[in-house]
Amino acid sequence: VAWAENTSPDDLLTALGRHLAALPCDVRIGRLVVLGAFLGCASAACSVAGWLSVRSPMPKAWNAGQEAQRDALRRKVLRGQGGSKSDHCFWVAIMDEFLSAGFKARRAFCSDLGLSFERMTEAESTRAQLLRGLQSLGFQKAEADANAGDWRVVRAAVVAGLYPQVANVERPPPKYAESIAGSVQVQSEARE
């Protein structure tokens, strides 16, 4: 691209690029947040972005009771609303429950579900920072959260924001078979 003397750097950015440049996060997370605001689920998108920005607040459950409570929360909040199989929607539900608990009750909430309180607090802080960034860009809370309860919209925002890194295919290591000509790679099956 040839640089004209009368061209400013802002003229070279798209509208999405200008929004991303103003947010305090990397491009992948910022795109999720901005597209979530455009689709009307800014709070949910910021919750997912908060979880993706920190080390996972949800380590493996220490005991079966914690795993059972996680499953009960998933069924209670997400069942029948199109988000029951989405980890990202579950993260939003956990963050919403975390925020609705009083400050003192948050630590007990984390302990009951086997969550790291410190990481949840860090994810909540990142979420709040991103929401403030959206407000500074001119997104009003009412319109930016118009579809907040619709898990289909949340899933659409996550897919659109994280594309092309939506899925990770783990291929099995190659296997070899002996033949007269030497070792030959054996075709892997889809279920491996």
C-alpha positions as CSV (number, residue, x, y, z in Angstrom):
1,V,0.0,0.0,0.0
2,A,1.4,3.3,-1.0
3,W,1.4,5.9,1.7
4,A,0.0,9.2,0.6
5,E,1.2,12.3,2.4
6,N,-2.3,13.5,3.3
7,T,-3.4,10.0,4.6
8,S,-3.7,9.5,8.3
9,P,-3.3,6.1,10.0
10,D,-7.0,6.2,10.9
11,D,-7.9,6.3,7.2
12,L,-6.2,2.9,6.8
13,L,-8.2,1.1,9.5
14,T,-11.6,-0.3,9.1
15,A,-14.3,0.5,11.6
16,L,-13.7,-2.8,13.3
17,G,-9.9,-2.1,13.4
18,R,-10.5,1.3,15.0
19,H,-12.7,-0.4,17.7
20,L,-10.1,-3.1,18.3
21,A,-7.3,-0.5,18.6
22,A,-9.2,1.2,21.4
23,L,-9.7,-1.9,23.5
24,P,-7.1,-3.1,26.1
25,C,-6.7,-6.7,24.8
26,D,-5.4,-8.7,21.9
27,V,-7.1,-8.7,18.5
28,R,-8.8,-12.1,18.9
29,I,-10.4,-11.3,22.2
30,G,-11.2,-7.8,21.0
31,R,-13.0,-9.1,18.0
32,L,-15.1,-11.4,20.2
33,V,-16.0,-8.4,22.4
34,V,-16.9,-6.0,19.6
35,L,-18.9,-8.6,17.7
36,G,-20.7,-9.5,20.9
37,A,-21.6,-5.9,21.4
38,F,-22.9,-5.6,17.8
39,L,-25.0,-8.8,18.3
40,G,-26.4,-7.5,21.6
41,C,-24.6,-9.8,24.1
42,A,-21.7,-7.6,25.2
43,S,-21.7,-8.7,28.9
44,A,-21.6,-12.4,27.9
45,A,-18.9,-11.8,25.3
46,C,-16.9,-9.9,27.9
47,S,-17.3,-12.8,30.3
48,V,-16.0,-15.3,27.8
49,A,-13.2,-12.8,26.9
50,G,-12.3,-12.6,30.7
51,W,-12.1,-16.4,30.9
52,L,-10.0,-16.6,27.8
53,S,-7.6,-13.9,29.0
54,V,-6.6,-15.5,32.3
55,R,-5.5,-19.0,33.3
56,S,-8.5,-21.2,33.6
57,P,-10.5,-20.5,36.8
58,M,-12.0,-24.0,36.5
59,P,-9.4,-26.6,37.2
60,K,-10.4,-30.3,37.5
61,A,-12.8,-30.7,40.4
62,W,-11.2,-32.0,43.6
63,N,-14.1,-34.3,44.5
64,A,-17.3,-35.7,42.9
65,G,-19.5,-33.3,44.9
66,Q,-17.9,-30.3,43.1
67,E,-18.4,-31.9,39.7
68,A,-22.0,-32.7,40.6
69,Q,-22.6,-29.1,41.6
70,R,-21.1,-27.9,38.3
71,D,-23.4,-30.2,36.4
72,A,-26.4,-29.0,38.4
73,L,-25.6,-25.4,37.7
74,R,-25.2,-26.2,34.0
75,R,-28.6,-28.0,33.9
76,K,-30.3,-25.2,35.9
77,V,-29.0,-22.3,33.9
78,L,-28.5,-23.6,30.4
79,R,-31.0,-26.4,29.9
80,G,-33.5,-25.9,27.1
81,Q,-32.0,-22.6,26.0
82,G,-29.6,-23.7,23.4
83,G,-26.4,-23.4,25.4
84,S,-26.3,-26.7,27.4
85,K,-23.4,-28.1,25.3
86,S,-21.4,-25.0,25.1
87,D,-18.5,-24.5,27.5
88,H,-18.4,-20.8,26.6
89,C,-22.1,-20.4,27.6
90,F,-21.4,-22.3,30.8
91,W,-18.5,-19.9,31.5
92,V,-21.0,-17.0,31.1
93,A,-23.4,-18.7,33.5
94,I,-20.7,-19.2,36.1
95,M,-19.6,-15.6,35.8
96,D,-23.2,-14.4,36.2
97,E,-23.7,-16.5,39.3
98,F,-20.3,-15.3,40.6
99,L,-21.3,-11.7,40.1
100,S,-24.8,-12.1,41.6
101,A,-23.3,-13.6,44.8
102,G,-22.4,-11.1,47.4
103,F,-18.7,-10.2,47.8
104,K,-18.3,-12.5,50.9
105,A,-20.3,-15.3,49.3
106,R,-18.1,-15.4,46.2
107,R,-15.3,-17.3,47.9
108,A,-17.8,-20.0,49.1
109,F,-19.3,-20.2,45.6
110,C,-15.9,-20.8,44.2
111,S,-15.1,-23.4,46.8
112,D,-18.4,-25.2,46.2
113,L,-17.7,-25.5,42.5
114,G,-14.0,-26.2,42.7
115,L,-13.1,-22.8,41.1
116,S,-10.0,-20.7,41.7
117,F,-11.3,-17.6,43.5
118,E,-8.2,-15.6,42.5
119,R,-8.6,-16.5,38.8
120,M,-12.3,-15.8,38.9
121,T,-11.6,-12.4,40.4
122,E,-9.0,-11.7,37.7
123,A,-11.4,-12.8,35.0
124,E,-14.1,-10.5,36.5
125,S,-11.7,-7.6,36.5
126,T,-10.8,-8.2,32.9
127,R,-14.5,-8.4,32.1
128,A,-15.2,-5.1,33.8
129,Q,-12.3,-3.5,32.0
130,L,-13.6,-4.6,28.6
131,L,-17.1,-3.4,29.4
132,R,-15.7,0.0,30.3
133,G,-13.8,-0.1,27.0
134,L,-17.0,-0.7,25.1
135,Q,-18.7,2.1,26.9
136,S,-15.9,4.5,25.9
137,L,-16.4,3.4,22.3
138,G,-20.1,4.5,22.5
139,F,-21.9,1.2,23.1
140,Q,-24.8,1.8,25.4
141,K,-25.6,-0.9,27.9
142,A,-29.2,-1.3,26.9
143,E,-28.5,-2.0,23.2
144,A,-25.2,-3.8,23.7
145,D,-27.1,-6.3,25.9
146,A,-30.4,-6.5,24.1
147,N,-29.9,-10.3,23.4
148,A,-28.1,-11.1,26.7
149,G,-30.3,-14.1,27.6
150,D,-30.2,-15.8,24.1
151,W,-27.5,-18.4,24.2
152,R,-27.8,-18.8,20.4
153,V,-26.6,-15.2,20.0
154,V,-23.8,-15.8,22.5
155,R,-22.6,-18.9,20.6
156,A,-22.8,-16.9,17.3
157,A,-20.6,-14.1,18.9
158,V,-18.1,-16.6,20.1
159,V,-17.8,-18.4,16.8
160,A,-17.6,-15.1,14.8
161,G,-15.1,-13.6,17.2
162,L,-12.8,-16.6,17.4
163,Y,-13.0,-17.7,13.8
164,P,-10.9,-19.3,12.3
165,Q,-9.7,-20.7,15.7
166,V,-13.0,-22.3,16.5
167,A,-11.9,-25.9,16.7
168,N,-8.7,-27.7,17.2
169,V,-8.2,-31.1,15.5
170,E,-5.8,-33.4,17.3
171,R,-4.4,-35.8,14.8
172,P,-3.0,-39.2,16.1
173,P,0.7,-39.7,15.8
174,P,1.6,-41.5,12.5
175,K,1.9,-45.3,12.6
176,Y,4.2,-47.3,10.4
177,A,4.1,-50.8,9.1
178,E,7.0,-52.9,7.9
179,S,7.1,-53.8,4.2
180,I,9.5,-55.2,1.8
181,A,10.4,-51.7,0.6
182,G,10.9,-50.4,4.2
183,S,8.5,-48.6,6.6
184,V,5.2,-47.3,5.1
185,Q,2.9,-45.0,6.9
186,V,-0.5,-46.6,7.8
187,Q,-3.6,-44.6,7.2
188,S,-5.2,-43.4,10.4
189,E,-8.9,-44.1,11.1
190,A,-11.2,-41.2,12.0
191,R,-12.0,-42.7,15.5
192,E,-8.4,-42.7,16.6
